[in-house]
Amino acid sequence: MSVMGMYVTRRRHLRDVLFACGALFITGVVLVALLSTRSAPAAGPQPSARAPESAAPARIVPPTLTPGPSAETSPVASASVPATPGVTAPVARGGGFVHPGVFVSAPQLNFVRERLAAGAQPWRAAFDAMMASPLASLSRMPQPRATVECGSKSNPNHGCTDERNDALAAYTLALAWYFTGDERYAEKATAVMDAWARVVRSHTNSNAKIQAGWSGVSWARAGELIRYTYRRWPAEQLERFSRMLREVYLSVVVVGEPNSNGNHELIEMDAAVSIAVFLDDRASYLKALALTRARIPAYIYLTIDGPRPRGPQGSHRDTPAEVESYWHNPGRYVDGLSQETCRDFGHTGWGFSAAGHIAATAWIQGTDLYAEIRPRLTAALEFHAGLDLGDPVPGWLCGGTVATGLGSTLEVAYNHYHGVLGLALPNTGKLVSGRRPAGANYFLAWETLTHAGNPFG
């Protein structure tokens, strides 16, 4: 072989060796990359380990919650209540609301739970009364219907009592869940709420609006408490319930009822404020508060108003004779007199109670409505409580006769003004303590249990 031939042969051999080495190098790089990919954690969240099918479900204990931040400074938001380890405290949602924040807050509920654990009164007796009520029954069968027809004095009564009591039951069961930790109560509460959410579509006849108010108050309280303390409320049920509250209740009550007796509009605003918080609906919340602020001076008189009360905002009653008739011809206007004093104390107490409820929810949400209405409401509480306790009826008042019977309607307002602020309200205190424990009816439920002596209310 020539020298040139040997050179070419060696060059080709060197080229083959280099090519083989390069191929081996590339193969090694690819293998390393593949091995690295398989051993490294995948990007994004990893699926949690699935419990064995035979594993028993964990028993849920209701969390000790602290309220979340609010767009406004909530009077209770800074309360020092330890959270259960591992449980995230609720936070403000889209509307800037504190949750749970309809009528009762986390600090209030946790205070009650501590009192119950200690066997303290009046909370223990109030709790026992609640748990013995048919409203707390785990065998309850809800009675929903598509159209609830309610006339004056619930005549006709096509689903009116059923709706109110099922709504009260849902709230009662939610409280039972929170205070016992037995999730059967939470499950029954969601079942009752979902039964109505699947069926009800409207309210009709002359009491349609107030019926929506009575029931809407309790539905919103139940939904709020379950939503923010029970982790197993199915999303589709929550969505269905939320839609029911907005379409069947809030749309009816938030417009007000200026030409009816004042307890109607105040109860409807109680429902509107409560539902608005549950739905994180800031616009409806503010609208309901505005209507409440306008209605209170048209429901409770002070001498600074002038010789006669104001007419309700949006009402056609504006002449002196019309206002006099609307106030049931009281004979004289004095501090604390109510638009319904000469009608009867039962409806009057409902008006005072609704005002206290609205103020309680607003207080949790950072609005001190209690302070705004304090001169009127405290005067009204003392004036009417005195008469309900047996003070002589002045001859000029309502022709010398009043239909007493406030019932257990003053607990919430009394706790705030006396228990939290320390105001002396002797008549109110005597009346409230003599009516304990407060029960449940229409839109009132277990207020001794939730509010008596409660420093966070």
VOPAGU-2260 file (C-alpha; in pm, 1 decimal, decimal comma):
REM VOPAGU-2260
SITE   aa  ch    i         X         Y         Z
SITE  MET   A    0       0,0       0,0       0,0
SITE  SER   A    1     129,3     341,7     -85,7
SITE  VAL   A    2     200,9     603,3     172,6
SITE  MET   A    3     -95,4     803,9      48,7
SITE  GLY   A    4    -324,8     501,1      83,5
SITE  MET   A    5    -214,1     443,4     441,9
SITE  TYR   A    6    -287,6     808,6     528,3
SITE  VAL   A    7    -640,1     796,3     389,2
SITE  THR   A    8    -717,5     469,9     570,1
SITE  ARG   A    9    -598,6     605,9     907,7
SITE  ARG   A   10    -797,1     928,9     858,7
SITE  ARG   A   11   -1117,0     733,8     792,1
SITE  HIS   A   12   -1055,8     520,1    1102,0
SITE  LEU   A   13   -1003,0     830,0    1319,6
SITE  ARG   A   14   -1322,3     982,1    1181,7
SITE  ASP   A   15   -1521,0     664,9    1271,2
SITE  VAL   A   16   -1382,0     663,5    1623,6
SITE  LEU   A   17   -1469,5    1029,9    1677,7
SITE  PHE   A   18   -1822,0     974,4    1542,8
SITE  ALA   A   19   -1877,8     680,7    1778,2
SITE  CYS   A   20   -1753,8     878,5    2076,0
SITE  GLY   A   21   -1984,6    1167,2    1989,4
SITE  ALA   A   22   -2281,7     933,1    1963,7
SITE  LEU   A   23   -2200,2     783,6    2301,7
SITE  PHE   A   24   -2171,8    1132,0    2457,6
SITE  ILE   A   25   -2510,0    1242,9    2322,1
SITE  THR   A   26   -2672,1     922,0    2441,1
SITE  GLY   A   27   -2532,3     976,6    2788,4
SITE  VAL   A   28   -2664,5    1332,3    2803,4
SITE  VAL   A   29   -3012,1    1216,1    2703,4
SITE  LEU   A   30   -3009,8     937,6    2961,9
SITE  VAL   A   31   -2902,7    1176,5    3238,7
SITE  ALA   A   32   -3180,1    1418,3    3143,7
SITE  LEU   A   33   -3439,1    1144,4    3144,1
SITE  LEU   A   34   -3327,7    1014,2    3481,6
SITE  SER   A   35   -3328,9    1366,6    3628,5
SITE  THR   A   36   -3680,3    1428,5    3499,3
SITE  ARG   A   37   -3812,0    1111,0    3655,0
SITE  SER   A   38   -3654,7    1176,2    3995,2
SITE  ALA   A   39   -3736,5    1549,8    4027,1
SITE  PRO   A   40   -4074,5    1665,1    4171,2
SITE  ALA   A   41   -4325,1    1774,8    3908,8
SITE  ALA   A   42   -4411,9    2142,2    3889,3
SITE  GLY   A   43   -4741,2    2254,7    4043,4
SITE  PRO   A   44   -4951,0    2102,0    4326,6
SITE  GLN   A   45   -4921,8    1730,6    4392,0
SITE  PRO   A   46   -5222,8    1511,0    4459,2
SITE  SER   A   47   -5264,1    1428,0    4825,0
SITE  ALA   A   48   -5239,3    1071,0    4940,1
SITE  ARG   A   49   -5573,7     896,9    4923,0
SITE  ALA   A   50   -5695,9     731,8    5239,9
SITE  PRO   A   51   -5774,1     362,2    5220,5
SITE  GLU   A   52   -6134,7     295,2    5124,5
SITE  SER   A   53   -6188,7     122,9    5457,6
SITE  ALA   A   54   -6067,1     419,9    5663,4
SITE  ALA   A   55   -6331,3     572,1    5894,2
SITE  PRO   A   56   -6425,1     933,9    5816,6
SITE  ALA   A   57   -6260,1    1187,9    6040,7
SITE  ARG   A   58   -6485,8    1349,9    6297,7
SITE  ILE   A   59   -6498,2    1722,2    6233,9
SITE  VAL   A   60   -6480,9    1948,0    6536,0
SITE  PRO   A   61   -6603,7    2302,9    6474,6
SITE  PRO   A   62   -6307,4    2541,3    6471,0
SITE  THR   A   63   -6247,5    2814,0    6722,1
SITE  LEU   A   64   -6236,7    3099,1    6477,0
SITE  THR   A   65   -6113,7    3453,7    6479,2
SITE  PRO   A   66   -6271,4    3708,3    6246,9
SITE  GLY   A   67   -6081,5    3808,7    5937,6
SITE  PRO   A   68   -5984,8    4158,0    5828,7
SITE  SER   A   69   -6253,8    4398,9    5717,7
SITE  ALA   A   70   -6256,2    4691,0    5480,5
SITE  GLU   A   71   -6375,5    4890,8    5780,3
SITE  THR   A   72   -6242,9    4854,5    6134,4
SITE  SER   A   73   -6467,9    4598,6    6299,2
SITE  PRO   A   74   -6527,6    4653,0    6671,9
SITE  VAL   A   75   -6478,5    4279,4    6726,2
SITE  ALA   A   76   -6209,9    4210,9    6467,4
SITE  SER   A   77   -5924,1    4254,9    6712,9
SITE  ALA   A   78   -6072,2    4031,9    6983,2
SITE  SER   A   79   -5814,4    3789,2    7116,3
SITE  VAL   A   80   -5958,9    3441,2    7063,2
SITE  PRO   A   81   -5708,4    3165,9    6985,7
SITE  ALA   A   82   -5766,3    2970,6    6664,7
SITE  THR   A   83   -5765,3    2593,8    6660,5
SITE  PRO   A   84   -5426,9    2471,0    6528,5
SITE  GLY   A   85   -5437,3    2392,2    6160,2
SITE  VAL   A   86   -5760,3    2580,2    6094,2
SITE  THR   A   87   -5741,2    2894,4    5887,6
SITE  ALA   A   88   -5944,6    3181,1    6030,3
SITE  PRO   A   89   -6204,5    3324,5    5793,6
SITE  VAL   A   90   -6107,2    3634,8    5601,6
SITE  ALA   A   91   -6290,1    3918,9    5435,4
SITE  ARG   A   92   -6424,7    3826,5    5093,9
SITE  GLY   A   93   -6515,6    4034,9    4791,1
SITE  GLY   A   94   -6739,6    4279,8    4975,1
SITE  GLY   A   95   -6494,1    4335,1    5259,5
SITE  PHE   A   96   -6715,7    4156,2    5512,6
SITE  VAL   A   97   -6610,2    3969,3    5825,6
SITE  HIS   A   98   -6722,0    3605,9    5826,0
SITE  PRO   A   99   -6893,4    3452,3    6009,8
SITE  GLY   A  100   -7062,8    3785,9    6051,0
SITE  VAL   A  101   -7442,0    3762,7    6033,0
SITE  PHE   A  102   -7586,6    3843,2    6376,3
SITE  VAL   A  103   -7318,1    3644,8    6560,7
SITE  SER   A  104   -6940,6    3656,5    6529,9
SITE  ALA   A  105   -6670,4    3401,8    6604,3
SITE  PRO   A  106   -6569,7    3570,4    6933,9
SITE  GLN   A  107   -6934,0    3574,0    7046,7
SITE  LEU   A  108   -6983,9    3206,2    6966,6
SITE  ASN   A  109   -6657,3    3104,2    7129,8
SITE  PHE   A  110   -6748,8    3297,5    7443,9
SITE  VAL   A  111   -7075,3    3103,3    7461,1
SITE  ARG   A  112   -6895,2    2774,3    7408,9
SITE  GLU   A  113   -6664,0    2853,5    7700,0
SITE  ARG   A  114   -6962,9    2936,1    7921,2
SITE  LEU   A  115   -7132,1    2610,8    7823,9
SITE  ALA   A  116   -6818,3    2411,8    7901,8
SITE  ALA   A  117   -6821,7    2567,7    8247,8
SITE  GLY   A  118   -7192,5    2486,4    8294,9
SITE  ALA   A  119   -7262,8    2855,1    8355,3
SITE  GLN   A  120   -7606,4    3015,2    8357,4
SITE  PRO   A  121   -7810,3    3145,0    8181,7
SITE  TRP   A  122   -7632,2    2987,6    7884,5
SITE  ARG   A  123   -7668,3    2626,8    7999,7
SITE  ALA   A  124   -8044,4    2655,0    8048,0
SITE  ALA   A  125   -8077,5    2832,6    7713,4
SITE  PHE   A  126   -7874,7    2561,6    7538,6
SITE  ASP   A  127   -8076,9    2283,0    7698,7
SITE  ALA   A  128   -8399,5    2452,1    7587,8
SITE  MET   A  129   -8268,1    2478,2    7231,6
SITE  MET   A  130   -8156,9    2117,0    7215,9
SITE  ALA   A  131   -8494,5    2000,0    7350,8
SITE  SER   A  132   -8681,2    2195,9    7084,7
SITE  PRO   A  133   -8833,3    2019,3    6782,5
SITE  LEU   A  134   -8630,3    2266,8    6576,0
SITE  ALA   A  135   -8313,1    2079,0    6676,5
SITE  SER   A  136   -8447,4    1737,8    6578,9
SITE  LEU   A  137   -8225,8    1528,3    6352,1
SITE  SER   A  138   -8536,6    1355,1    6215,6
SITE  ARG   A  139   -8694,8    1676,5    6090,7
SITE  MET   A  140   -8854,7    1652,5    5746,8
SITE  PRO   A  141   -8860,8    1991,8    5568,5
SITE  GLN   A  142   -9180,7    2093,5    5390,4
SITE  PRO   A  143   -9078,1    2312,6    5094,7
SITE  ARG   A  144   -9314,6    2441,7    4830,0
SITE  ALA   A  145   -9268,2    2645,4    4514,5
SITE  THR   A  146   -9511,1    2925,0    4605,9
SITE  VAL   A  147   -9559,7    3032,0    4966,4
SITE  GLU   A  148   -9891,0    3215,9    4997,7
SITE  CYS   A  149   -9942,6    3422,9    5312,6
SITE  GLY   A  150  -10232,5    3655,6    5375,2
SITE  SER   A  151  -10287,3    3893,1    5665,6
SITE  LYS   A  152  -10237,3    3709,5    5996,0
SITE  SER   A  153  -10120,5    3414,5    5783,1
SITE  ASN   A  154  -10466,4    3358,0    5639,4
SITE  PRO   A  155  -10436,1    3184,5    5401,7
SITE  ASN   A  156  -10140,6    2990,0    5532,5
SITE  HIS   A  157  -10000,9    2792,7    5242,0
SITE  GLY   A  158   -9652,3    2706,1    5358,4
SITE  CYS   A  159   -9602,6    3014,3    5576,2
SITE  THR   A  160   -9553,0    2836,0    5908,6
SITE  ASP   A  161   -9360,3    2554,8    5741,5
SITE  GLU   A  162   -9117,5    2796,6    5579,7
SITE  ARG   A  163   -9056,1    3002,4    5892,2
SITE  ASN   A  164   -9005,3    2694,0    6107,8
SITE  ASP   A  165   -8777,9    2519,2    5860,6
SITE  ALA   A  166   -8564,6    2834,5    5839,6
SITE  LEU   A  167   -8553,5    2854,9    6219,6
SITE  ALA   A  168   -8463,9    2485,3    6229,8
SITE  ALA   A  169   -8172,6    2535,6    5991,0
SITE  TYR   A  170   -8030,5    2808,1    6217,6
SITE  THR   A  171   -8097,9    2602,4    6530,9
SITE  LEU   A  172   -7919,2    2302,2    6381,1
SITE  ALA   A  173   -7626,7    2522,8    6278,4
SITE  LEU   A  174   -7590,9    2644,5    6637,6
SITE  ALA   A  175   -7620,6    2287,3    6765,9
SITE  TRP   A  176   -7338,5    2185,9    6530,9
SITE  TYR   A  177   -7116,1    2467,0    6649,1
SITE  PHE   A  178   -7168,7    2405,5    7019,7
SITE  THR   A  179   -7158,0    2024,3    7015,6
SITE  GLY   A  180   -6915,2    1942,1    6734,3
SITE  ASP   A  181   -7156,3    1672,7    6614,0
SITE  GLU   A  182   -7154,0    1702,4    6236,3
SITE  ARG   A  183   -7493,0    1533,3    6206,4
SITE  TYR   A  184   -7643,7    1869,3    6297,6
SITE  ALA   A  185   -7450,0    2043,0    6020,8
SITE  GLU   A  186   -7557,5    1778,6    5771,9
SITE  LYS   A  187   -7922,6    1816,7    5871,3
SITE  ALA   A  188   -7896,0    2195,6    5847,0
SITE  THR   A  189   -7762,1    2171,4    5491,4
SITE  ALA   A  190   -8034,0    1919,5    5402,4
SITE  VAL   A  191   -8308,3    2154,5    5523,5
SITE  MET   A  192   -8157,6    2449,8    5337,3
SITE  ASP   A  193   -8114,0    2252,3    5018,6
SITE  ALA   A  194   -8468,3    2114,7    5030,9
SITE  TRP   A  195   -8606,5    2468,8    5011,3
SITE  ALA   A  196   -8342,3    2594,6    4768,1
SITE  ARG   A  197   -8447,6    2326,0    4519,7
SITE  VAL   A  198   -8817,0    2415,7    4532,8
SITE  VAL   A  199   -8918,0    2764,1    4649,4
SITE  ARG   A  200   -8963,5    3031,3    4383,1
SITE  SER   A  201   -9194,0    3304,0    4518,1
SITE  HIS   A  202   -9411,0    3452,9    4792,4
SITE  THR   A  203   -9761,2    3581,2    4725,4
SITE  ASN   A  204  -10059,4    3755,5    4889,0
SITE  SER   A  205  -10060,6    4051,1    5129,6
SITE  ASN   A  206   -9794,9    3919,0    5368,9
SITE  ALA   A  207   -9552,9    3815,1    5095,0
SITE  LYS   A  208   -9284,9    4071,2    5181,2
SITE  ILE   A  209   -9289,0    4026,4    5557,3
SITE  GLN   A  210   -9294,0    3647,3    5514,0
SITE  ALA   A  211   -8979,5    3676,7    5302,0
SITE  GLY   A  212   -8833,7    3890,3    5580,6
SITE  TRP   A  213   -8918,0    3654,5    5865,1
SITE  SER   A  214   -8777,2    3353,2    5683,1
SITE  GLY   A  215   -8488,0    3532,0    5513,7
SITE  VAL   A  216   -8341,4    3636,4    5849,2
SITE  SER   A  217   -8308,1    3276,7    5970,2
SITE  TRP   A  218   -8194,2    3135,1    5634,2
SITE  ALA   A  219   -7909,8    3387,1    5617,0
SITE  ARG   A  220   -7795,1    3317,6    5973,7
SITE  ALA   A  221   -7797,2    2942,3    5913,4
SITE  GLY   A  222   -7616,4    2968,2    5581,3
SITE  GLU   A  223   -7349,4    3200,4    5717,6
SITE  LEU   A  224   -7270,4    2981,3    6015,5
SITE  ILE   A  225   -7255,3    2660,0    5814,9
SITE  ARG   A  226   -7056,2    2815,1    5531,1
SITE  TYR   A  227   -6776,1    2939,9    5753,7
SITE  THR   A  228   -6752,4    2661,2    6013,0
SITE  TYR   A  229   -6842,8    2340,8    5827,1
SITE  ARG   A  230   -6606,5    2219,9    5555,6
SITE  ARG   A  231   -6836,5    1969,8    5388,5
SITE  TRP   A  232   -7119,9    2179,6    5249,2
SITE  PRO   A  233   -7126,6    2065,0    4882,5
SITE  ALA   A  234   -7043,4    2345,3    4639,6
SITE  GLU   A  235   -7351,1    2285,5    4425,5
SITE  GLN   A  236   -7576,2    2311,9    4732,7
SITE  LEU   A  237   -7405,9    2633,6    4842,3
SITE  GLU   A  238   -7454,3    2780,2    4495,3
SITE  ARG   A  239   -7820,6    2677,1    4488,0
SITE  PHE   A  240   -7882,1    2822,9    4835,3
SITE  SER   A  241   -7707,4    3149,8    4744,7
SITE  ARG   A  242   -7921,1    3182,5    4433,6
SITE  MET   A  243   -8236,6    3124,1    4638,8
SITE  LEU   A  244   -8140,8    3396,8    4886,2
SITE  ARG   A  245   -8073,7    3648,5    4611,5
SITE  GLU   A  246   -8367,6    3576,0    4383,1
SITE  VAL   A  247   -8646,4    3472,0    4621,5
SITE  TYR   A  248   -8566,6    3679,7    4932,3
SITE  LEU   A  249   -8323,5    3969,0    4883,6
SITE  SER   A  250   -8493,2    4099,1    4569,4
SITE  VAL   A  251   -8820,7    4118,4    4764,3
SITE  VAL   A  252   -8706,4    4271,4    5094,0
SITE  VAL   A  253   -8432,7    4517,0    4995,3
SITE  VAL   A  254   -8678,4    4759,9    4832,8
SITE  GLY   A  255   -8848,4    4829,2    5167,4
SITE  GLU   A  256   -9213,0    4868,3    5264,2
SITE  PRO   A  257   -9267,9    5234,8    5362,8
SITE  ASN   A  258   -9647,3    5229,5    5381,0
SITE  SER   A  259   -9681,2    4935,8    5620,6
SITE  ASN   A  260   -9636,0    4938,4    5996,9
SITE  GLY   A  261   -9272,8    4996,1    6081,6
SITE  ASN   A  262   -9191,2    4650,1    6216,5
SITE  HIS   A  263   -9239,9    4518,1    5861,8
SITE  GLU   A  264   -8973,5    4734,1    5704,4
SITE  LEU   A  265   -8729,3    4683,9    5992,0
SITE  ILE   A  266   -8764,5    4304,5    5977,1
SITE  GLU   A  267   -8720,5    4317,8    5600,3
SITE  MET   A  268   -8404,3    4524,9    5645,4
SITE  ASP   A  269   -8283,9    4270,3    5901,5
SITE  ALA   A  270   -8319,0    4007,7    5629,7
SITE  ALA   A  271   -8165,4    4230,7    5361,2
SITE  VAL   A  272   -7857,2    4318,7    5568,3
SITE  SER   A  273   -7807,7    3955,1    5669,2
SITE  ILE   A  274   -7842,7    3817,9    5316,5
SITE  ALA   A  275   -7618,8    4091,3    5174,5
SITE  VAL   A  276   -7338,4    3992,2    5412,3
SITE  PHE   A  277   -7378,3    3624,3    5323,0
SITE  LEU   A  278   -7363,8    3711,0    4951,5
SITE  ASP   A  279   -7079,1    3963,5    4994,3
SITE  ASP   A  280   -7310,4    4218,1    4831,1
SITE  ARG   A  281   -7184,8    4556,7    4945,2
SITE  ALA   A  282   -7437,1    4757,4    4741,3
SITE  SER   A  283   -7738,9    4579,8    4892,9
SITE  TYR   A  284   -7586,3    4602,9    5240,1
SITE  LEU   A  285   -7546,3    4980,0    5213,9
SITE  LYS   A  286   -7894,3    5020,5    5067,2
SITE  ALA   A  287   -8049,3    4826,3    5354,3
SITE  LEU   A  288   -7854,3    5028,9    5610,2
SITE  ALA   A  289   -7972,4    5352,0    5448,7
SITE  LEU   A  290   -8335,4    5240,1    5464,9
SITE  THR   A  291   -8285,8    5140,2    5830,4
SITE  ARG   A  292   -8139,6    5479,2    5914,8
SITE  ALA   A  293   -8436,0    5648,1    5750,7
SITE  ARG   A  294   -8695,1    5423,5    5914,8
SITE  ILE   A  295   -8573,7    5444,6    6278,1
SITE  PRO   A  296   -8670,5    5815,2    6322,4
SITE  ALA   A  297   -9005,8    5731,6    6161,6
SITE  TYR   A  298   -9054,0    5448,9    6412,8
SITE  ILE   A  299   -8922,5    5588,4    6742,4
SITE  TYR   A  300   -8996,5    5947,6    6839,7
SITE  LEU   A  301   -8774,7    6198,9    7019,2
SITE  THR   A  302   -8883,1    6551,7    7106,3
SITE  ILE   A  303   -8597,6    6690,6    6896,8
SITE  ASP   A  304   -8800,2    6578,4    6591,7
SITE  GLY   A  305   -9051,2    6857,4    6647,1
SITE  PRO   A  306   -9418,9    6848,1    6744,5
SITE  ARG   A  307   -9482,4    6523,1    6558,2
SITE  PRO   A  308   -9281,4    6233,1    6411,1
SITE  ARG   A  309   -9141,3    6213,7    6063,0
SITE  GLY   A  310   -9323,4    6019,3    5797,3
SITE  PRO   A  311   -9146,2    5711,0    5658,2
SITE  GLN   A  312   -8916,3    5773,1    5362,0
SITE  GLY   A  313   -9111,2    5706,3    5042,8
SITE  SER   A  314   -9447,1    5695,3    5221,4
SITE  HIS   A  315   -9757,2    5880,0    5108,4
SITE  ARG   A  316   -9835,4    5965,3    5472,8
SITE  ASP   A  317   -9711,5    6319,5    5506,1
SITE  THR   A  318   -9992,4    6542,6    5641,9
SITE  PRO   A  319  -10035,1    6584,5    6021,6
SITE  ALA   A  320  -10363,6    6391,9    6013,5
SITE  GLU   A  321  -10209,5    6107,0    5815,0
SITE  VAL   A  322   -9911,6    6082,8    6049,7
SITE  GLU   A  323  -10142,2    6087,4    6353,0
SITE  SER   A  324  -10348,2    5803,1    6211,0
SITE  TYR   A  325  -10036,5    5611,5    6110,2
SITE  TRP   A  326   -9913,5    5633,1    6471,0
SITE  HIS   A  327  -10248,6    5494,7    6589,6
SITE  ASN   A  328  -10353,3    5820,5    6756,1
SITE  PRO   A  329  -10126,9    5813,5    7064,2
SITE  GLY   A  330  -10261,1    6138,3    7214,6
SITE  ARG   A  331   -9916,3    6280,4    7291,0
SITE  TYR   A  332   -9564,9    6231,1    7159,5
SITE  VAL   A  333   -9293,6    6163,0    7418,5
SITE  ASP   A  334   -8937,9    6034,0    7399,9
SITE  GLY   A  335   -8933,6    5663,6    7316,2
SITE  LEU   A  336   -9288,3    5639,5    7182,5
SITE  SER   A  337   -9314,1    5400,8    6889,5
SITE  GLN   A  338   -9524,5    5417,6    6576,1
SITE  GLU   A  339   -9688,9    5091,1    6691,8
SITE  THR   A  340   -9714,8    5158,1    7068,9
SITE  CYS   A  341  -10090,7    5210,7    7048,5
SITE  ARG   A  342  -10134,0    4916,5    6812,3
SITE  ASP   A  343   -9984,8    4652,5    7043,8
SITE  PHE   A  344   -9655,5    4577,9    7215,8
SITE  GLY   A  345   -9608,3    4248,5    7032,4
SITE  HIS   A  346   -9546,8    4415,0    6696,0
SITE  THR   A  347   -9363,6    4701,2    6868,3
SITE  GLY   A  348   -9120,1    4454,5    7026,8
SITE  TRP   A  349   -9059,3    4300,0    6685,6
SITE  GLY   A  350   -8961,6    4642,1    6552,0
SITE  PHE   A  351   -8719,8    4701,1    6840,7
SITE  SER   A  352   -8577,6    4350,6    6802,0
SITE  ALA   A  353   -8519,5    4393,3    6428,8
SITE  ALA   A  354   -8341,2    4722,7    6491,0
SITE  GLY   A  355   -8116,0    4545,4    6741,5
SITE  HIS   A  356   -8047,9    4262,2    6496,9
SITE  ILE   A  357   -7944,0    4501,0    6221,5
SITE  ALA   A  358   -7719,4    4689,3    6461,5
SITE  ALA   A  359   -7565,4    4359,6    6577,8
SITE  THR   A  360   -7469,9    4257,3    6224,3
SITE  ALA   A  361   -7348,4    4607,7    6139,4
SITE  TRP   A  362   -7136,3    4608,6    6458,1
SITE  ILE   A  363   -6955,7    4293,6    6347,9
SITE  GLN   A  364   -6900,5    4451,0    6005,2
SITE  GLY   A  365   -6747,5    4767,7    6147,2
SITE  THR   A  366   -7048,4    5003,2    6138,2
SITE  ASP   A  367   -7158,6    5131,8    6480,1
SITE  LEU   A  368   -7529,2    5164,4    6410,3
SITE  TYR   A  369   -7586,7    5102,5    6780,4
SITE  ALA   A  370   -7433,8    5442,4    6853,4
SITE  GLU   A  371   -7636,1    5614,5    6582,0
SITE  ILE   A  372   -7971,8    5491,7    6713,2
SITE  ARG   A  373   -7881,2    5482,5    7081,6
SITE  PRO   A  374   -8087,6    5786,0    7203,7
SITE  ARG   A  375   -8403,0    5658,2    7034,6
SITE  LEU   A  376   -8371,5    5287,3    7102,2
SITE  THR   A  377   -8268,4    5313,3    7468,2
SITE  ALA   A  378   -8552,9    5557,4    7538,1
SITE  ALA   A  379   -8794,0    5320,9    7366,3
SITE  LEU   A  380   -8666,4    5016,4    7556,5
SITE  GLU   A  381   -8707,3    5178,0    7897,9
SITE  PHE   A  382   -9043,6    5340,6    7818,2
SITE  HIS   A  383   -9205,3    5020,1    7692,3
SITE  ALA   A  384   -9036,4    4782,9    7938,8
SITE  GLY   A  385   -9171,4    4989,2    8227,6
SITE  LEU   A  386   -9525,8    4962,9    8095,7
SITE  ASP   A  387   -9481,7    4591,5    8023,7
SITE  LEU   A  388   -9371,6    4541,1    8384,9
SITE  GLY   A  389   -9690,1    4704,1    8512,4
SITE  ASP   A  390   -9625,7    5077,2    8536,1
SITE  PRO   A  391   -9954,3    5270,6    8526,3
SITE  VAL   A  392  -10058,4    5372,7    8175,6
SITE  PRO   A  393  -10094,7    5752,5    8153,4
SITE  GLY   A  394  -10446,1    5862,3    8071,2
SITE  TRP   A  395  -10327,1    6055,0    7767,6
SITE  LEU   A  396  -10147,3    5752,0    7616,8
SITE  CYS   A  397  -10351,6    5555,4    7364,0
SITE  GLY   A  398  -10674,6    5649,3    7541,2
SITE  GLY   A  399  -10540,4    5511,6    7869,5
SITE  THR   A  400  -10500,4    5152,2    7749,9
SITE  VAL   A  401  -10213,2    4963,8    7586,5
SITE  ALA   A  402  -10187,5    4600,6    7475,7
SITE  THR   A  403   -9869,5    4491,8    7654,6
SITE  GLY   A  404   -9664,5    4181,4    7577,0
SITE  LEU   A  405   -9317,5    4260,2    7442,5
SITE  GLY   A  406   -9211,3    3898,8    7478,9
SITE  SER   A  407   -8841,6    3806,0    7461,2
SITE  THR   A  408   -8748,2    4075,0    7212,3
SITE  LEU   A  409   -8501,7    4300,3    7393,5
SITE  GLU   A  410   -8210,9    4067,3    7477,7
SITE  VAL   A  411   -7978,1    4171,8    7193,3
SITE  ALA   A  412   -8010,7    4547,5    7231,0
SITE  TYR   A  413   -7999,0    4522,6    7610,6
SITE  ASN   A  414   -7676,3    4323,2    7603,2
SITE  HIS   A  415   -7501,7    4582,2    7390,0
SITE  TYR   A  416   -7620,1    4895,0    7568,5
SITE  HIS   A  417   -7594,7    4756,4    7921,3
SITE  GLY   A  418   -7357,1    4460,8    7898,2
SITE  VAL   A  419   -7102,6    4610,1    7657,8
SITE  LEU   A  420   -7142,9    4984,2    7715,6
SITE  GLY   A  421   -7254,7    4973,8    8079,7
SITE  LEU   A  422   -7562,6    5194,5    8039,4
SITE  ALA   A  423   -7819,9    5177,5    8318,3
SITE  LEU   A  424   -8143,5    5033,9    8177,2
SITE  PRO   A  425   -8321,6    4905,7    8489,1
SITE  ASN   A  426   -8664,9    4843,7    8337,4
SITE  THR   A  427   -8520,7    4664,7    8037,6
SITE  GLY   A  428   -8288,4    4455,3    8252,6
SITE  LYS   A  429   -8568,6    4342,7    8480,6
SITE  LEU   A  430   -8789,6    4252,2    8185,5
SITE  VAL   A  431   -8514,8    4065,2    7998,3
SITE  SER   A  432   -8398,9    3861,5    8297,9
SITE  GLY   A  433   -8757,2    3762,9    8374,0
SITE  ARG   A  434   -8815,2    3627,0    8021,8
SITE  ARG   A  435   -8507,2    3403,2    7998,8
SITE  PRO   A  436   -8428,8    3179,4    7828,6
SITE  ALA   A  437   -8558,6    3330,0    7504,8
SITE  GLY   A  438   -8698,6    3071,9    7264,4
SITE  ALA   A  439   -8759,7    3073,3    6890,0
SITE  ASN   A  440   -9049,5    3204,0    6682,8
SITE  TYR   A  441   -9091,1    3385,3    6350,2
SITE  PHE   A  442   -8747,2    3553,8    6315,4
SITE  LEU   A  443   -8632,2    3534,5    6679,3
SITE  ALA   A  444   -8415,7    3244,5    6792,1
SITE  TRP   A  445   -8219,4    3157,8    7106,7
SITE  GLU   A  446   -8101,2    3510,1    7185,6
SITE  THR   A  447   -8030,5    3441,4    7551,4
SITE  LEU   A  448   -7789,8    3171,0    7437,9
SITE  THR   A  449   -7608,4    3386,7    7182,6
SITE  HIS   A  450   -7619,3    3732,8    7340,3
SITE  ALA   A  451   -7681,8    3727,7    7716,3
SITE  GLY   A  452   -7385,2    3883,3    7894,6
SITE  ASN   A  453   -7175,2    3852,8    7581,1
SITE  PRO   A  454   -6882,1    4098,4    7587,3
SITE  PHE   A  455   -6835,4    4074,9    7210,7
SITE  GLY   A  456   -7192,6    4176,2    7120,8
